[in-house]
Amino acid sequence: MKGFGVAMVITGLLAVVSSGNVWAATDDGSKIIIKSPTQGEKVGSDVEIVYELIKGREATHAHCFVDGEYQKGWTGTVKGLSRGTHEIKVVAADKDHQSLAAEASVIVEVE
């Protein structure tokens, strides 16, 4: 009987996980387009990110992430990237700095 209870808990967890992202960010209708750099572009260690934020109902600004790491104090240029491949992601955020669903990303190669 103990095994049956464990199986039911696992089945319930699998149902929640397979039903989609429970913690999905709010889709307020915003859109983000990264204009520069372009996908696969070879760049230096300092990279200016040129993007367009089309604001939806809640977006007020954007946040930047490099390789999944939040870039605190980002003002448009990512500085000091090491050599190699990096993912740069720009994500729409609301007035409380909560991420929204709109995002765009590019992979760049730092030489």
VEXMI-976906 format. One record per residue: residue number from 0; residue in three letters; x negated, y negated, z of N, C-alpha, C, O in turn. Coordinates in nm, 4 decimals. Layout:
+------+------+----------+----------+----------+----------+----------+----------+----------+----------+----------+----------+----------+----------+
: resi : resn :     n.px :     n.py :     n.pz :    ca.px :    ca.py :    ca.pz :     c.px :     c.py :     c.pz :     o.px :     o.py :     o.pz :
+------+------+----------+----------+----------+----------+----------+----------+----------+----------+----------+----------+----------+----------+
:  NUM :  ala :        X :        Y :        Z :        X :        Y :        Z :        X :        Y :        Z :        X :        Y :        Z :
...
+------+------+----------+----------+----------+----------+----------+----------+----------+----------+----------+----------+----------+----------+
END
This chain:
+------+------+----------+----------+----------+----------+----------+----------+----------+----------+----------+----------+----------+----------+
: resi : resn :     n.px :     n.py :     n.pz :    ca.px :    ca.py :    ca.pz :     c.px :     c.py :     c.pz :     o.px :     o.py :     o.pz :
+------+------+----------+----------+----------+----------+----------+----------+----------+----------+----------+----------+----------+----------+
:    0 :  met :  -0.0820 :   0.1197 :   0.0000 :   0.0000 :   0.0000 :   0.0000 :  -0.0865 :  -0.1262 :   0.0000 :  -0.0500 :  -0.2269 :  -0.0608 :
:    1 :  lys :  -0.2011 :  -0.1204 :   0.0685 :  -0.2907 :  -0.2347 :   0.0732 :  -0.3399 :  -0.2703 :  -0.0681 :  -0.3469 :  -0.3879 :  -0.1037 :
:    2 :  gly :  -0.3736 :  -0.1685 :  -0.1479 :  -0.4197 :  -0.1897 :  -0.2847 :  -0.3134 :  -0.2559 :  -0.3711 :  -0.3454 :  -0.3373 :  -0.4577 :
:    3 :  phe :  -0.1869 :  -0.2213 :  -0.3480 :  -0.0769 :  -0.2798 :  -0.4232 :  -0.0690 :  -0.4301 :  -0.3961 :  -0.0489 :  -0.5086 :  -0.4888 :
:    4 :  gly :  -0.0846 :  -0.4707 :  -0.2695 :  -0.0801 :  -0.6132 :  -0.2325 :  -0.1928 :  -0.6907 :  -0.2984 :  -0.1719 :  -0.8015 :  -0.3476 :
:    5 :  val :  -0.3116 :  -0.6332 :  -0.2995 :  -0.4268 :  -0.6981 :  -0.3637 :  -0.4007 :  -0.7118 :  -0.5135 :  -0.4294 :  -0.8159 :  -0.5727 :
:    6 :  ala :  -0.3464 :  -0.6070 :  -0.5743 :  -0.3165 :  -0.6108 :  -0.7175 :  -0.2156 :  -0.7203 :  -0.7490 :  -0.2279 :  -0.7879 :  -0.8511 :
:    7 :  met :  -0.1160 :  -0.7386 :  -0.6629 :  -0.0154 :  -0.8426 :  -0.6850 :  -0.0770 :  -0.9823 :  -0.6759 :  -0.0427 :  -1.0707 :  -0.7544 :
:    8 :  val :  -0.1681 :  -1.0021 :  -0.5798 :  -0.2350 :  -1.1316 :  -0.5661 :  -0.3195 :  -1.1594 :  -0.6901 :  -0.3150 :  -1.2696 :  -0.7447 :
:    9 :  ile :  -0.3956 :  -1.0614 :  -0.7343 :  -0.4796 :  -1.0790 :  -0.8537 :  -0.3923 :  -1.1073 :  -0.9756 :  -0.4253 :  -1.1944 :  -1.0561 :
:   10 :  thr :  -0.2830 :  -1.0360 :  -0.9900 :  -0.1916 :  -1.0586 :  -1.1015 :  -0.1369 :  -1.2010 :  -1.0982 :  -0.1278 :  -1.2663 :  -1.2022 :
:   11 :  gly :  -0.1008 :  -1.2490 :  -0.9808 :  -0.0506 :  -1.3858 :  -0.9666 :  -0.1545 :  -1.4889 :  -1.0044 :  -0.1239 :  -1.5867 :  -1.0726 :
:   12 :  leu :  -0.2783 :  -1.4671 :  -0.9600 :  -0.3867 :  -1.5602 :  -0.9934 :  -0.4136 :  -1.5606 :  -1.1429 :  -0.4344 :  -1.6665 :  -1.2020 :
:   13 :  leu :  -0.4135 :  -1.4430 :  -1.2046 :  -0.4350 :  -1.4358 :  -1.3487 :  -0.3246 :  -1.5085 :  -1.4241 :  -0.3512 :  -1.5728 :  -1.5256 :
:   14 :  ala :  -0.2026 :  -1.4993 :  -1.3763 :  -0.0910 :  -1.5682 :  -1.4412 :  -0.1098 :  -1.7189 :  -1.4352 :  -0.0827 :  -1.7883 :  -1.5332 :
:   15 :  val :  -0.1556 :  -1.7705 :  -1.3219 :  -0.1786 :  -1.9144 :  -1.3074 :  -0.2912 :  -1.9591 :  -1.3980 :  -0.2788 :  -2.0601 :  -1.4673 :
:   16 :  val :  -0.4023 :  -1.8843 :  -1.3985 :  -0.5180 :  -1.9215 :  -1.4790 :  -0.4859 :  -1.9135 :  -1.6278 :  -0.5246 :  -2.0023 :  -1.7037 :
:   17 :  ser :  -0.4165 :  -1.8098 :  -1.6704 :  -0.3891 :  -1.7931 :  -1.8128 :  -0.2809 :  -1.8875 :  -1.8641 :  -0.2649 :  -1.9025 :  -1.9852 :
:   18 :  ser :  -0.2070 :  -1.9508 :  -1.7745 :  -0.1000 :  -2.0403 :  -1.8186 :  -0.1518 :  -2.1759 :  -1.8634 :  -0.0732 :  -2.2592 :  -1.9085 :
:   19 :  gly :  -0.2801 :  -2.2001 :  -1.8523 :  -0.3366 :  -2.3267 :  -1.8971 :  -0.4060 :  -2.3963 :  -1.7826 :  -0.4112 :  -2.3453 :  -1.6707 :
:   20 :  asn :  -0.4587 :  -2.5121 :  -1.8113 :  -0.5333 :  -2.5882 :  -1.7124 :  -0.4350 :  -2.6547 :  -1.6163 :  -0.3637 :  -2.7480 :  -1.6533 :
:   21 :  val :  -0.4324 :  -2.6059 :  -1.4938 :  -0.3413 :  -2.6580 :  -1.3928 :  -0.3774 :  -2.8022 :  -1.3566 :  -0.2906 :  -2.8801 :  -1.3172 :
:   22 :  trp :  -0.5031 :  -2.8368 :  -1.3697 :  -0.5512 :  -2.9690 :  -1.3302 :  -0.5778 :  -3.0569 :  -1.4512 :  -0.6740 :  -3.1336 :  -1.4508 :
:   23 :  ala :  -0.4969 :  -3.0482 :  -1.5526 :  -0.5175 :  -3.1243 :  -1.6757 :  -0.5046 :  -3.2735 :  -1.6489 :  -0.4216 :  -3.3176 :  -1.5694 :
:   24 :  ala :  -0.5890 :  -3.3500 :  -1.7174 :  -0.5849 :  -3.4950 :  -1.7048 :  -0.4587 :  -3.5484 :  -1.7726 :  -0.4041 :  -3.4855 :  -1.8632 :
:   25 :  thr :  -0.4140 :  -3.6637 :  -1.7278 :  -0.2943 :  -3.7275 :  -1.7814 :  -0.3165 :  -3.7720 :  -1.9259 :  -0.4164 :  -3.8368 :  -1.9571 :
:   26 :  asp :  -0.2233 :  -3.7368 :  -2.0131 :  -0.2273 :  -3.7842 :  -2.1514 :  -0.1343 :  -3.9046 :  -2.1606 :  -0.0123 :  -3.8904 :  -2.1685 :
:   27 :  asp :  -0.1946 :  -4.0234 :  -2.1594 :  -0.1152 :  -4.1473 :  -2.1615 :  -0.1038 :  -4.2052 :  -2.3015 :  -0.0553 :  -4.3171 :  -2.3186 :
:   28 :  gly :  -0.1483 :  -4.1300 :  -2.4020 :  -0.1425 :  -4.1792 :  -2.5390 :  -0.2683 :  -4.2504 :  -2.5843 :  -0.2742 :  -4.2985 :  -2.6974 :
:   29 :  ser :  -0.3702 :  -4.2581 :  -2.4976 :  -0.4962 :  -4.3226 :  -2.5349 :  -0.5720 :  -4.2374 :  -2.6355 :  -0.5489 :  -4.1171 :  -2.6472 :
:   30 :  lys :  -0.6631 :  -4.3020 :  -2.7081 :  -0.7517 :  -4.2337 :  -2.8027 :  -0.8913 :  -4.2947 :  -2.7890 :  -0.9057 :  -4.4138 :  -2.7617 :
:   31 :  ile :  -0.9935 :  -4.2114 :  -2.8083 :  -1.1315 :  -4.2600 :  -2.8090 :  -1.2001 :  -4.2089 :  -2.9346 :  -1.1858 :  -4.0925 :  -2.9722 :
:   32 :  ile :  -1.2751 :  -4.2980 :  -2.9989 :  -1.3542 :  -4.2627 :  -3.1161 :  -1.4969 :  -4.3094 :  -3.0892 :  -1.5190 :  -4.4269 :  -3.0597 :
:   33 :  ile :  -1.5942 :  -4.2184 :  -3.0992 :  -1.7353 :  -4.2573 :  -3.0896 :  -1.7819 :  -4.2898 :  -3.2308 :  -1.7801 :  -4.2043 :  -3.3193 :
:   34 :  lys :  -1.8236 :  -4.4142 :  -3.2506 :  -1.8678 :  -4.4601 :  -3.3821 :  -2.0175 :  -4.4395 :  -3.4007 :  -2.0641 :  -4.4172 :  -3.5124 :
:   35 :  ser :  -2.0925 :  -4.4469 :  -3.2915 :  -2.2371 :  -4.4289 :  -3.2969 :  -2.2863 :  -4.3890 :  -3.1586 :  -2.2435 :  -4.4474 :  -3.0591 :
:   36 :  pro :  -2.3744 :  -4.2919 :  -3.1504 :  -2.4385 :  -4.2167 :  -3.2565 :  -2.3413 :  -4.1160 :  -3.3179 :  -2.2333 :  -4.0908 :  -3.2644 :
:   37 :  thr :  -2.3819 :  -4.0595 :  -3.4307 :  -2.2994 :  -3.9609 :  -3.4978 :  -2.3414 :  -3.8203 :  -3.4572 :  -2.4504 :  -3.7998 :  -3.4038 :
:   38 :  gln :  -2.2543 :  -3.7244 :  -3.4829 :  -2.2801 :  -3.5847 :  -3.4497 :  -2.4129 :  -3.5390 :  -3.5115 :  -2.4339 :  -3.5531 :  -3.6320 :
:   39 :  gly :  -2.5025 :  -3.4838 :  -3.4278 :  -2.6298 :  -3.4292 :  -3.4742 :  -2.7380 :  -3.5319 :  -3.5001 :  -2.8476 :  -3.4956 :  -3.5428 :
:   40 :  glu :  -2.7108 :  -3.6586 :  -3.4757 :  -2.8078 :  -3.7644 :  -3.5037 :  -2.9324 :  -3.7492 :  -3.4168 :  -2.9242 :  -3.7094 :  -3.3006 :
:   41 :  lys :  -3.0483 :  -3.7817 :  -3.4755 :  -3.1742 :  -3.7839 :  -3.4012 :  -3.1887 :  -3.9247 :  -3.3433 :  -3.1800 :  -4.0236 :  -3.4160 :
:   42 :  val :  -3.2109 :  -3.9330 :  -3.2116 :  -3.2122 :  -4.0619 :  -3.1417 :  -3.3350 :  -4.0709 :  -3.0515 :  -3.4057 :  -3.9725 :  -3.0300 :
:   43 :  gly :  -3.3586 :  -4.1916 :  -2.9991 :  -3.4638 :  -4.2122 :  -2.9006 :  -3.4104 :  -4.1850 :  -2.7610 :  -3.2967 :  -4.1405 :  -2.7451 :
:   44 :  ser :  -3.4916 :  -4.2114 :  -2.6605 :  -3.4519 :  -4.1813 :  -2.5223 :  -3.3451 :  -4.2767 :  -2.4681 :  -3.2749 :  -4.2433 :  -2.3727 :
:   45 :  asp :  -3.3326 :  -4.3954 :  -2.5286 :  -3.2259 :  -4.4898 :  -2.4931 :  -3.1277 :  -4.4945 :  -2.6101 :  -3.1670 :  -4.5198 :  -2.7240 :
:   46 :  val :  -3.0002 :  -4.4699 :  -2.5813 :  -2.9003 :  -4.4588 :  -2.6878 :  -2.7829 :  -4.5515 :  -2.6586 :  -2.7169 :  -4.5389 :  -2.5554 :
:   47 :  glu :  -2.7576 :  -4.6444 :  -2.7501 :  -2.6395 :  -4.7294 :  -2.7387 :  -2.5195 :  -4.6499 :  -2.7896 :  -2.5227 :  -4.5953 :  -2.8998 :
:   48 :  ile :  -2.4140 :  -4.6438 :  -2.7087 :  -2.2917 :  -4.5735 :  -2.7459 :  -2.1907 :  -4.6774 :  -2.7926 :  -2.1456 :  -4.7616 :  -2.7149 :
:   49 :  val :  -2.1561 :  -4.6702 :  -2.9200 :  -2.0551 :  -4.7594 :  -2.9762 :  -1.9279 :  -4.6763 :  -2.9912 :  -1.9259 :  -4.5757 :  -3.0621 :
:   50 :  tyr :  -1.8228 :  -4.7197 :  -2.9239 :  -1.6985 :  -4.6428 :  -2.9252 :  -1.5794 :  -4.7378 :  -2.9328 :  -1.5911 :  -4.8576 :  -2.9067 :
:   51 :  glu :  -1.4664 :  -4.6818 :  -2.9688 :  -1.3419 :  -4.7576 :  -2.9693 :  -1.2442 :  -4.6882 :  -2.8758 :  -1.2192 :  -4.5684 :  -2.8891 :
:   52 :  leu :  -1.1894 :  -4.7627 :  -2.7820 :  -1.0864 :  -4.7124 :  -2.6917 :  -0.9539 :  -4.7747 :  -2.7321 :  -0.9349 :  -4.8960 :  -2.7227 :
:   53 :  ile :  -0.8640 :  -4.6907 :  -2.7765 :  -0.7280 :  -4.7353 :  -2.8073 :  -0.6467 :  -4.7028 :  -2.6822 :  -0.6166 :  -4.5868 :  -2.6543 :
:   54 :  lys :  -0.6121 :  -4.8074 :  -2.6077 :  -0.5507 :  -4.7897 :  -2.4769 :  -0.4055 :  -4.7447 :  -2.4850 :  -0.3248 :  -4.7988 :  -2.5606 :
:   55 :  gly :  -0.3755 :  -4.6433 :  -2.4037 :  -0.2384 :  -4.5979 :  -2.3884 :  -0.1740 :  -4.6705 :  -2.2712 :  -0.2084 :  -4.7848 :  -2.2415 :
:   56 :  arg :  -0.0816 :  -4.6043 :  -2.2058 :  -0.0076 :  -4.6656 :  -2.0945 :  -0.0941 :  -4.6927 :  -1.9719 :  -0.0660 :  -4.7865 :  -1.8973 :
:   57 :  glu :  -0.2006 :  -4.6115 :  -1.9484 :  -0.2764 :  -4.6238 :  -1.8246 :  -0.4244 :  -4.6585 :  -1.8408 :  -0.4866 :  -4.7040 :  -1.7447 :
:   58 :  ala :  -0.4816 :  -4.6388 :  -1.9569 :  -0.6257 :  -4.6593 :  -1.9762 :  -0.6641 :  -4.8054 :  -1.9590 :  -0.5964 :  -4.8951 :  -2.0092 :
:   59 :  thr :  -0.7735 :  -4.8280 :  -1.8873 :  -0.8272 :  -4.9633 :  -1.8725 :  -0.9726 :  -4.9724 :  -1.9171 :  -1.0210 :  -5.0809 :  -1.9493 :
:   60 :  his :  -1.0426 :  -4.8589 :  -1.9190 :  -1.1841 :  -4.8574 :  -1.9550 :  -1.2265 :  -4.7129 :  -1.9845 :  -1.1426 :  -4.6229 :  -1.9893 :
:   61 :  ala :  -1.3563 :  -4.6917 :  -2.0042 :  -1.4066 :  -4.5572 :  -2.0335 :  -1.5260 :  -4.5242 :  -1.9445 :  -1.5983 :  -4.6128 :  -1.8987 :
:   62 :  his :  -1.5445 :  -4.3958 :  -1.9214 :  -1.6604 :  -4.3438 :  -1.8485 :  -1.7455 :  -4.2629 :  -1.9456 :  -1.6955 :  -4.2127 :  -2.0463 :
:   63 :  cys :  -1.8733 :  -4.2508 :  -1.9152 :  -1.9648 :  -4.1748 :  -1.9989 :  -2.0248 :  -4.0605 :  -1.9184 :  -2.0572 :  -4.0754 :  -1.8006 :
:   64 :  phe :  -2.0388 :  -3.9458 :  -1.9845 :  -2.1014 :  -3.8285 :  -1.9252 :  -2.2094 :  -3.7794 :  -2.0208 :  -2.1881 :  -3.7763 :  -2.1420 :
:   65 :  val :  -2.3249 :  -3.7411 :  -1.9674 :  -2.4302 :  -3.6800 :  -2.0474 :  -2.4528 :  -3.5408 :  -1.9920 :  -2.4857 :  -3.5236 :  -1.8746 :
:   66 :  asp :  -2.4350 :  -3.4425 :  -2.0772 :  -2.4483 :  -3.3020 :  -2.0364 :  -2.3627 :  -3.2722 :  -1.9134 :  -2.4032 :  -3.1977 :  -1.8241 :
:   67 :  gly :  -2.2432 :  -3.3320 :  -1.9108 :  -2.1484 :  -3.3091 :  -1.8022 :  -2.1718 :  -3.3921 :  -1.6780 :  -2.0952 :  -3.3823 :  -1.5822 :
:   68 :  glu :  -2.2760 :  -3.4736 :  -1.6773 :  -2.3090 :  -3.5541 :  -1.5593 :  -2.2626 :  -3.6989 :  -1.5783 :  -2.2982 :  -3.7644 :  -1.6762 :
:   69 :  tyr :  -2.1826 :  -3.7474 :  -1.4830 :  -2.1287 :  -3.8836 :  -1.4870 :  -2.2417 :  -3.9860 :  -1.4853 :  -2.3353 :  -3.9746 :  -1.4061 :
:   70 :  gln :  -2.2327 :  -4.0857 :  -1.5724 :  -2.3336 :  -4.1911 :  -1.5827 :  -2.2869 :  -4.3148 :  -1.5067 :  -2.2278 :  -4.4061 :  -1.5643 :
:   71 :  lys :  -2.3145 :  -4.3162 :  -1.3767 :  -2.2712 :  -4.4267 :  -1.2908 :  -2.3354 :  -4.5571 :  -1.3375 :  -2.4553 :  -4.5623 :  -1.3652 :
:   72 :  gly :  -2.2544 :  -4.6612 :  -1.3458 :  -2.3042 :  -4.7922 :  -1.3854 :  -2.3268 :  -4.8075 :  -1.5348 :  -2.3897 :  -4.9041 :  -1.5779 :
:   73 :  trp :  -2.2767 :  -4.7145 :  -1.6143 :  -2.2943 :  -4.7186 :  -1.7601 :  -2.2319 :  -4.8453 :  -1.8164 :  -2.1167 :  -4.8774 :  -1.7875 :
:   74 :  thr :  -2.3094 :  -4.9169 :  -1.8971 :  -2.2601 :  -5.0400 :  -1.9584 :  -2.2666 :  -5.0348 :  -2.1104 :  -2.2609 :  -5.1389 :  -2.1758 :
:   75 :  gly :  -2.2783 :  -4.9152 :  -2.1675 :  -2.2808 :  -4.9024 :  -2.3125 :  -2.4061 :  -4.8344 :  -2.3648 :  -2.4058 :  -4.7833 :  -2.4767 :
:   76 :  thr :  -2.5134 :  -4.8326 :  -2.2861 :  -2.6364 :  -4.7675 :  -2.3280 :  -2.6744 :  -4.6608 :  -2.2262 :  -2.6767 :  -4.6853 :  -2.1056 :
:   77 :  val :  -2.7041 :  -4.5414 :  -2.2779 :  -2.7557 :  -4.4334 :  -2.1933 :  -2.9068 :  -4.4435 :  -2.2013 :  -2.9632 :  -4.4460 :  -2.3107 :
:   78 :  lys :  -2.9732 :  -4.4494 :  -2.0858 :  -3.1182 :  -4.4707 :  -2.0835 :  -3.1921 :  -4.3507 :  -2.0268 :  -3.1434 :  -4.2811 :  -1.9377 :
:   79 :  gly :  -3.3111 :  -4.3287 :  -2.0810 :  -3.4024 :  -4.2302 :  -2.0253 :  -3.3684 :  -4.0850 :  -2.0535 :  -3.3966 :  -3.9983 :  -1.9709 :
:   80 :  leu :  -3.3084 :  -4.0564 :  -2.1683 :  -3.2792 :  -3.9177 :  -2.2015 :  -3.4091 :  -3.8423 :  -2.2301 :  -3.5002 :  -3.8956 :  -2.2935 :
:   81 :  ser :  -3.4162 :  -3.7207 :  -2.1837 :  -3.5329 :  -3.6371 :  -2.2094 :  -3.5239 :  -3.5791 :  -2.3506 :  -3.4171 :  -3.5769 :  -2.4116 :
:   82 :  arg :  -3.6380 :  -3.5322 :  -2.4010 :  -3.6397 :  -3.4693 :  -2.5340 :  -3.5467 :  -3.3495 :  -2.5353 :  -3.5300 :  -3.2808 :  -2.4346 :
:   83 :  gly :  -3.4865 :  -3.3256 :  -2.6507 :  -3.4003 :  -3.2096 :  -2.6654 :  -3.2580 :  -3.2480 :  -2.7029 :  -3.2297 :  -3.3620 :  -2.7397 :
:   84 :  thr :  -3.1709 :  -3.1511 :  -2.6928 :  -3.0315 :  -3.1671 :  -2.7318 :  -2.9478 :  -3.2098 :  -2.6118 :  -2.9626 :  -3.1556 :  -2.5023 :
:   85 :  his :  -2.8598 :  -3.3072 :  -2.6333 :  -2.7734 :  -3.3565 :  -2.5257 :  -2.6321 :  -3.3799 :  -2.5798 :  -2.6137 :  -3.4192 :  -2.6950 :
:   86 :  glu :  -2.5323 :  -3.3545 :  -2.4932 :  -2.3941 :  -3.3871 :  -2.5257 :  -2.3590 :  -3.5180 :  -2.4563 :  -2.3741 :  -3.5313 :  -2.3348 :
:   87 :  ile :  -2.3125 :  -3.6132 :  -2.5340 :  -2.2644 :  -3.7409 :  -2.4809 :  -2.1129 :  -3.7422 :  -2.4969 :  -2.0608 :  -3.7234 :  -2.6069 :
:   88 :  lys :  -2.0429 :  -3.7645 :  -2.3860 :  -1.8967 :  -3.7643 :  -2.3875 :  -1.8465 :  -3.8954 :  -2.3291 :  -1.8952 :  -3.9410 :  -2.2257 :
:   89 :  val :  -1.7484 :  -3.9559 :  -2.3963 :  -1.6828 :  -4.0774 :  -2.3473 :  -1.5386 :  -4.0397 :  -2.3167 :  -1.4695 :  -3.9807 :  -2.3997 :
:   90 :  val :  -1.4939 :  -4.0751 :  -2.1952 :  -1.3624 :  -4.0347 :  -2.1460 :  -1.2850 :  -4.1589 :  -2.1005 :  -1.3392 :  -4.2438 :  -2.0298 :
:   91 :  ala :  -1.1607 :  -4.1688 :  -2.1406 :  -1.0745 :  -4.2790 :  -2.0963 :  -1.0481 :  -4.2656 :  -1.9461 :  -1.0381 :  -4.1548 :  -1.8934 :
:   92 :  ala :  -1.0370 :  -4.3804 :  -1.8781 :  -1.0092 :  -4.3809 :  -1.7344 :  -0.9078 :  -4.4894 :  -1.7020 :  -0.8936 :  -4.5876 :  -1.7748 :
:   93 :  asp :  -0.8373 :  -4.4694 :  -1.5903 :  -0.7379 :  -4.5684 :  -1.5475 :  -0.7990 :  -4.6666 :  -1.4479 :  -0.9184 :  -4.6596 :  -1.4188 :
:   94 :  lys :  -0.7179 :  -4.7575 :  -1.3962 :  -0.7663 :  -4.8607 :  -1.3036 :  -0.8257 :  -4.8035 :  -1.1756 :  -0.9061 :  -4.8691 :  -1.1093 :
:   95 :  asp :  -0.7863 :  -4.6810 :  -1.1408 :  -0.8402 :  -4.6151 :  -1.0212 :  -0.9585 :  -4.5242 :  -1.0542 :  -1.0021 :  -4.4453 :  -0.9704 :
:   96 :  his :  -1.0098 :  -4.5356 :  -1.1760 :  -1.1246 :  -4.4575 :  -1.2249 :  -1.0955 :  -4.3090 :  -1.2398 :  -1.1878 :  -4.2277 :  -1.2414 :
:   97 :  gln :  -0.9680 :  -4.2729 :  -1.2506 :  -0.9309 :  -4.1340 :  -1.2741 :  -0.9384 :  -4.1072 :  -1.4245 :  -0.8886 :  -4.1861 :  -1.5049 :
:   98 :  ser :  -1.0007 :  -3.9958 :  -1.4615 :  -1.0119 :  -3.9598 :  -1.6023 :  -0.8753 :  -3.9284 :  -1.6614 :  -0.7891 :  -3.8697 :  -1.5960 :
:   99 :  leu :  -0.8581 :  -3.9689 :  -1.7857 :  -0.7380 :  -3.9382 :  -1.8620 :  -0.7740 :  -3.8340 :  -1.9677 :  -0.8903 :  -3.7959 :  -1.9803 :
:  100 :  ala :  -0.6762 :  -3.7889 :  -2.0422 :  -0.6990 :  -3.6807 :  -2.1390 :  -0.7828 :  -3.7232 :  -2.2595 :  -0.8518 :  -3.6398 :  -2.3181 :
:  101 :  ala :  -0.7785 :  -3.8491 :  -2.2972 :  -0.8506 :  -3.8943 :  -2.4171 :  -1.0005 :  -3.8871 :  -2.3952 :  -1.0530 :  -3.9413 :  -2.2979 :
:  102 :  glu :  -1.0690 :  -3.8195 :  -2.4866 :  -1.2141 :  -3.8108 :  -2.4793 :  -1.2695 :  -3.7822 :  -2.6174 :  -1.1993 :  -3.7327 :  -2.7055 :
:  103 :  ala :  -1.3970 :  -3.8143 :  -2.6345 :  -1.4686 :  -3.7834 :  -2.7580 :  -1.6112 :  -3.7505 :  -2.7191 :  -1.6630 :  -3.8032 :  -2.6206 :
:  104 :  ser :  -1.6754 :  -3.6631 :  -2.7965 :  -1.8130 :  -3.6284 :  -2.7648 :  -1.8940 :  -3.6050 :  -2.8918 :  -1.8400 :  -3.5723 :  -2.9975 :
:  105 :  val :  -2.0233 :  -3.6226 :  -2.8781 :  -2.1186 :  -3.5952 :  -2.9857 :  -2.2386 :  -3.5238 :  -2.9241 :  -2.2707 :  -3.5416 :  -2.8066 :
:  106 :  ile :  -2.3030 :  -3.4437 :  -3.0062 :  -2.4281 :  -3.3792 :  -2.9678 :  -2.5381 :  -3.4549 :  -3.0412 :  -2.5298 :  -3.4739 :  -3.1625 :
:  107 :  val :  -2.6416 :  -3.4985 :  -2.9686 :  -2.7550 :  -3.5697 :  -3.0281 :  -2.8842 :  -3.4968 :  -2.9971 :  -2.8909 :  -3.4155 :  -2.9049 :
:  108 :  glu :  -2.9855 :  -3.5265 :  -3.0743 :  -3.1184 :  -3.4686 :  -3.0548 :  -3.2158 :  -3.5816 :  -3.0236 :  -3.2396 :  -3.6684 :  -3.1076 :
:  109 :  val :  -3.2725 :  -3.5804 :  -2.9024 :  -3.3708 :  -3.6814 :  -2.8644 :  -3.5081 :  -3.6321 :  -2.9056 :  -3.5513 :  -3.5231 :  -2.8680 :
:  110 :  glu :  -3.5762 :  -3.7157 :  -2.9843 :  -3.7102 :  -3.6782 :  -3.0334 :  -3.8193 :  -3.7360 :  -2.9463 :  -3.9375 :  -3.7144 :  -2.9729 :
+------+------+----------+----------+----------+----------+----------+----------+----------+----------+----------+----------+----------+----------+
END
